[in-house]
Amino acid sequence: MTTAGESHGPGLTCILEGLPAGLQLDREALDRDLARRQLGHGRGGRMKIETDRADVTAGVRHGRTLGGPIAMQVPNRDYANWEERMNPWPVDADVPEVHLPRPGHADLVGTQKYNASDVRDILERASARETAARVAGGAVARQFLRELGVEIRSHVVSIGDVFVPARTAQLTVDDFDGVDDDPVRCLDRDTSRAMVQFINQQRKANESIGGTFEVLAFGLVPGLGSHVAWEERIDGQLAGALVSIHAIKGVEFGDGFALGATPGSGAHDEIFWDGSFVRETNHAGGIEGGMTTGDPLIARAAMKPLPTLTKPLRSVDIDTHEPAEALRERTDSCTVPAAGVVGEAMVALVLASAYRTKFGGDHIDDVRDAVDRYRERIGWHAHSSS
């Protein structure tokens, strides 16, 4: 996947390569994922302007993939208000430069790296608005995976210091019905109310808020990824994809960091035989030795508070070198619920690539046949819970 575009430019572009021909795409499902990225209590005014949709311009005919690159465009409706400042071509108007970098953003280091005198040259591409293009690509990858029996879901685990209770039951795909109807995409109603209250309190205090979300993938075959080379390990690929999301500062799988304080006898998933190989626990989060185990994949990501604050932090003018307040732009106070949807897209892209690497196939029927033969060879059936 390749993306292009700026936050307030004409629009965003996504180019997706490597999918087989013959995959039936659901246009409404694609736009639905883009709408889900805009959900969540704590979003700002930009979400009142944009109603994202993906216009497919290449690689699809009559709803089916052709086997070549798929190109999609997500228009920026807000460009109408920014045409002079973000026009691709010179304009007659005097457009003032931005000289006030925000701590925690790409602003300052980007101007140093790319020899820019205007922070806007950096912040427009560095903006999380770019994730709309990722979600468009991830929505296509998700439809490919669904053809192979794989379902991906996400939910919010914490916002600030408000955490969901420790899990007492194993999650299934059905547990996520209605999660997008919750204001913070939380599975626990009481915790959701506390999260909303926390966001309201922090927003009144001019603060931004971070948190954690969890992405789960159900129905994966064992053996995606590999132990033989560092770059082929599926956990490494997933961790890199998730950390590439704006403001993500940490990733764990299964019990993750807690395993560092767990004795070995309680840290690993013992193996049993019940007509096929099974595990009664999933401390590893569905990954062993750089490969999927066939159990649900569980990835958790931690998001820092957003660097654009309504009460700006201290900074320095990059032109005069005088102390100043950082740039103020339209901003969200909390985007953890939306980040979970972006996390789904990135996990879908990595897993779709892993399926393509392992099973090949020029047409979706070839892929399904190869997956079925593999399942038969190892005597495997999908597990629906974690």
C-alpha positions in Angstrom: 0.0 0.0 0.0 1.1 3.5 -0.9 -0.6 6.6 0.2 -0.3 10.2 -0.9 -1.9 13.5 0.0 -2.0 16.3 2.6 -4.5 17.1 5.4 -6.0 20.2 3.7 -5.0 19.4 0.1 -7.4 18.4 -2.7 -7.6 14.8 -1.3 -5.8 11.6 -0.4 -4.8 8.7 -2.6 -4.3 5.0 -1.9 -2.7 2.6 -4.3 -3.0 -1.1 -3.3 -1.0 -3.8 -5.1 -0.9 -7.6 -5.0 -4.6 -8.6 -4.7 -5.8 -11.4 -6.9 -8.4 -11.0 -9.7 -12.0 -11.9 -9.2 -12.4 -10.5 -5.7 -15.9 -9.1 -5.3 -15.8 -5.7 -3.5 -18.6 -4.2 -1.5 -18.6 -0.4 -2.1 -20.8 0.3 0.9 -18.5 -1.7 3.2 -15.6 0.3 2.0 -17.2 3.7 2.7 -18.6 2.3 6.0 -15.0 1.7 7.3 -14.1 5.3 6.4 -17.2 6.5 8.3 -16.1 4.3 11.3 -12.7 6.1 11.3 -14.6 9.3 12.0 -16.4 8.0 15.1 -15.7 8.6 18.8 -16.5 11.0 21.6 -13.8 13.7 21.6 -13.5 14.3 17.9 -13.2 17.9 16.7 -14.8 20.2 14.1 -13.1 18.6 11.1 -15.4 15.6 11.4 -18.4 17.9 10.9 -16.9 19.0 7.6 -15.7 15.7 6.1 -17.9 12.8 5.1 -15.3 10.5 3.7 -15.9 8.2 0.7 -13.5 6.3 -1.5 -13.6 6.8 -5.3 -12.1 3.8 -7.0 -10.2 5.0 -10.2 -8.3 1.8 -11.2 -8.0 -1.9 -10.7 -11.7 -2.7 -10.3 -14.4 -3.3 -13.0 -18.1 -3.9 -12.2 -17.2 -4.5 -8.6 -14.5 -7.1 -9.1 -10.7 -6.8 -8.9 -8.8 -7.1 -12.1 -5.5 -8.3 -10.6 -3.6 -5.0 -11.2 -3.0 -2.1 -8.8 -6.2 -0.6 -7.2 -6.2 3.2 -7.0 -8.6 5.0 -4.7 -9.1 8.7 -3.9 -10.6 10.2 -0.8 -11.6 13.9 -1.4 -11.0 16.5 1.2 -14.1 18.6 1.4 -12.3 21.1 3.6 -10.0 21.9 0.7 -12.5 24.5 -0.4 -11.5 26.6 2.7 -7.8 26.0 2.1 -7.4 26.4 -1.7 -5.1 29.4 -1.5 -2.9 27.9 1.3 -2.7 24.4 -0.1 -3.0 24.8 -3.9 -0.6 22.6 -5.8 0.3 25.5 -8.0 1.5 29.1 -7.2 -1.2 31.6 -6.2 -1.4 35.4 -6.3 -2.4 35.7 -2.7 0.2 36.3 0.1 0.2 33.1 2.1 1.8 33.6 5.5 4.3 30.9 6.7 3.9 29.0 9.9 6.9 29.2 12.2 5.6 27.7 15.5 6.4 23.9 15.8 4.3 21.8 18.2 6.1 19.6 20.7 5.3 16.0 20.1 4.6 16.5 16.4 6.8 16.1 13.2 6.9 19.9 12.8 10.4 20.8 14.0 12.4 17.8 13.0 10.6 17.8 9.6 11.7 21.3 8.9 15.3 20.4 9.8 15.3 17.3 7.7 13.6 18.8 4.6 15.1 22.3 4.8 11.7 23.9 5.1 11.1 27.4 6.3 7.3 26.8 6.6 6.1 24.3 9.2 3.0 23.7 7.0 5.2 21.9 4.5 5.6 19.2 7.1 2.5 19.2 9.2 0.1 18.7 6.3 1.6 15.3 5.3 2.4 14.4 8.9 -1.3 14.8 9.9 -3.3 11.8 11.0 -5.7 12.8 8.2 -3.5 10.5 6.1 -5.0 7.5 7.9 -8.2 7.9 5.8 -6.3 6.6 2.8 -4.9 3.7 4.9 -8.4 2.8 6.0 -9.6 2.7 2.4 -6.8 0.3 1.6 -7.4 -1.7 4.7 -11.1 -2.0 3.8 -10.2 -3.8 0.6 -7.7 -6.0 2.4 -10.4 -6.9 4.9 -12.8 -8.0 2.1 -10.0 -10.2 0.8 -9.5 -11.8 4.2 -13.2 -12.3 4.7 -13.3 -14.5 1.6 -10.8 -16.7 3.5 -12.7 -16.8 6.7 -10.9 -14.1 8.6 -12.7 -11.4 10.6 -11.0 -8.4 12.2 -12.4 -6.4 15.1 -11.2 -3.7 17.6 -12.3 -2.0 20.8 -11.0 0.6 23.2 -9.3 -0.8 26.3 -8.5 2.4 28.1 -8.8 6.2 27.8 -6.5 8.1 30.1 -6.5 6.2 33.4 -9.9 4.7 32.9 -9.5 1.0 32.0 -12.0 -1.8 31.1 -12.2 -4.5 33.9 -9.9 -7.5 33.5 -11.4 -9.9 31.0 -13.2 -12.8 32.6 -14.7 -14.3 29.4 -13.2 -15.2 26.0 -14.1 -12.8 23.2 -15.8 -13.9 20.1 -16.7 -12.1 16.9 -20.3 -11.8 18.1 -19.2 -9.8 21.2 -18.4 -6.9 18.9 -21.9 -6.4 17.6 -22.8 -2.8 18.3 -19.3 -1.7 19.4 -19.4 1.1 16.8 -22.6 2.4 18.4 -20.8 3.1 21.7 -19.5 6.7 21.9 -15.9 5.5 22.7 -16.2 2.0 21.0 -15.9 0.3 24.4 -17.4 -3.2 25.1 -18.2 -2.4 28.7 -21.1 0.0 29.2 -20.1 1.3 32.7 -16.5 1.8 31.6 -17.7 3.7 28.5 -19.6 6.1 30.6 -16.6 6.7 32.8 -14.4 7.3 29.7 -16.9 9.8 28.2 -16.9 11.7 31.5 -13.1 11.6 31.7 -12.8 13.1 28.1 -15.3 15.8 29.0 -13.3 16.8 32.1 -10.0 16.8 30.3 -11.3 18.8 27.4 -12.6 21.5 29.7 -9.1 21.6 31.1 -7.7 22.1 27.6 -6.0 18.8 27.6 -5.7 16.0 25.0 -6.1 12.4 26.0 -4.5 9.1 24.9 -5.3 5.5 25.7 -5.1 2.0 24.4 -7.1 -0.1 21.9 -7.1 -3.8 21.0 -7.3 -5.4 17.6 -8.3 -9.1 17.2 -8.2 -11.3 14.1 -10.3 -14.4 14.1 -10.1 -17.4 11.7 -6.4 -17.2 10.8 -4.6 -20.3 9.7 -1.5 -21.4 11.6 1.8 -20.6 9.9 1.5 -17.0 8.5 4.9 -15.4 8.8 8.0 -17.3 9.5 10.8 -18.0 12.0 13.6 -18.2 9.4 14.2 -14.5 8.9 13.7 -11.4 11.1 11.8 -9.5 8.5 9.4 -12.4 7.9 8.2 -12.7 11.6 4.5 -11.8 11.6 4.7 -10.1 15.0 7.5 -7.8 13.8 5.5 -6.9 10.7 2.4 -6.2 12.8 4.2 -4.2 15.4 5.8 -2.0 12.7 2.4 -1.5 11.0 0.7 -0.5 14.3 3.5 1.8 15.5 3.4 3.5 12.1 0.0 4.9 13.1 0.2 8.5 14.3 0.8 8.9 18.1 1.2 5.1 18.7 4.0 4.6 21.2 3.8 0.9 22.1 2.5 -2.4 20.9 2.0 -5.8 22.7 0.6 -9.2 21.7 -1.5 -11.3 24.1 -0.3 -10.8 27.7 2.5 -8.7 26.2 4.5 -6.7 28.8 3.0 -8.5 31.7 4.8 -11.6 30.6 8.0 -10.0 31.7 6.8 -10.5 35.3 5.2 -13.9 34.8 6.9 -17.3 35.6 7.5 -19.5 32.6 4.9 -22.1 33.8 2.2 -19.5 33.5 3.5 -17.6 30.5 3.1 -20.2 27.7 0.1 -21.9 26.1 0.2 -25.6 26.7 -0.6 -27.9 23.7 -3.3 -30.5 23.7 -4.8 -32.9 21.2 -8.5 -33.1 20.6 -8.7 -34.3 17.0 -6.4 -31.4 16.2 -3.9 -29.4 18.1 -5.5 -27.0 20.6 -4.5 -24.6 23.4 -6.7 -23.8 26.4 -5.0 -20.4 26.9 -3.8 -17.6 24.6 -1.1 -15.8 26.5 0.9 -15.4 23.2 -1.9 -13.6 21.5 -2.0 -16.0 18.6 1.7 -15.8 17.7 4.5 -18.2 18.4 8.0 -18.1 16.9 7.0 -15.3 14.5 4.1 -17.2 13.1 0.3 -17.3 13.7 -0.9 -20.3 15.8 -4.5 -20.4 14.5 -5.8 -19.0 17.8 -7.2 -15.4 17.6 -4.5 -12.8 17.1 -4.6 -10.2 19.9 -2.7 -7.0 19.4 -2.9 -4.0 21.7 -1.5 -0.5 21.0 -0.9 2.5 23.2 -1.7 6.0 21.9 -0.2 9.1 23.4 -2.2 12.3 23.8 -2.4 14.4 20.6 0.3 17.1 20.3 -2.2 19.8 19.2 -3.6 21.4 22.3 -6.2 24.1 22.7 -3.9 25.6 25.3 -0.6 25.4 23.4 2.7 24.2 24.9 5.8 26.3 24.9 7.9 26.3 21.7 10.3 28.5 19.7 9.7 30.5 16.5 11.9 28.7 13.9 12.5 32.1 12.1 13.3 34.4 15.0 14.3 31.8 17.6 12.2 33.7 20.1 10.1 31.8 22.7 6.5 31.4 21.5 3.4 29.3 22.0 3.1 26.3 19.6 0.7 26.4 16.7 -3.0 26.1 17.3 -5.1 24.3 14.7 -8.5 22.7 14.7 -8.0 19.5 16.8 -9.6 16.6 18.4 -9.3 16.0 22.2 -9.3 12.2 21.9 -9.0 9.9 18.9 -8.4 6.5 20.5 -11.7 5.1 19.2 -10.8 6.1 15.7 -7.3 4.8 16.1 -8.7 1.4 16.7 -10.3 1.4 13.3 -7.0 2.5 11.7 -5.4 -0.4 13.7 -7.8 -2.8 12.1 -6.8 -1.5 8.6 -3.1 -1.9 9.3 -3.6 -5.4 10.7 -5.7 -6.3 7.7 -3.0 -5.1 5.3 -0.3 -7.1 7.0 -2.4 -10.3 7.2 -3.5 -10.0 3.6 0.1 -9.7 2.5 1.0 -12.8 4.6 -1.8 -14.8 2.9 -0.6 -13.6 -0.5 3.0 -14.6 0.3 2.0 -18.1 1.6 -0.7 -19.1 -0.8 -0.2 -17.0 -4.0 -2.9 -17.4 -6.7 -3.8 -15.1 -9.6 -7.6 -15.4 -9.0 -9.4 -15.5 -5.7 -10.6 -19.0 -6.5 -7.0 -20.1 -6.7 -6.3 -18.6 -3.3 -9.3 -20.3 -1.7 -8.3 -23.6 -3.1 -4.7 -23.3 -1.8 -5.9 -22.3 1.7 -8.4 -25.3 1.7 -5.6 -27.7 0.7 -3.4 -26.4 3.5 -6.1 -26.6 6.1 -6.7 -30.2 5.0 -3.0 -31.1 5.2 -2.6 -29.9 8.8 -6.0 -30.9 10.0 -6.9 -27.4 11.1 -10.2 -25.7 11.8 -10.7 -22.1 12.8 -11.2 -21.1 16.5 -13.7 -18.4 17.0 -12.7 -17.2 20.5 -9.6 -16.0 22.3 
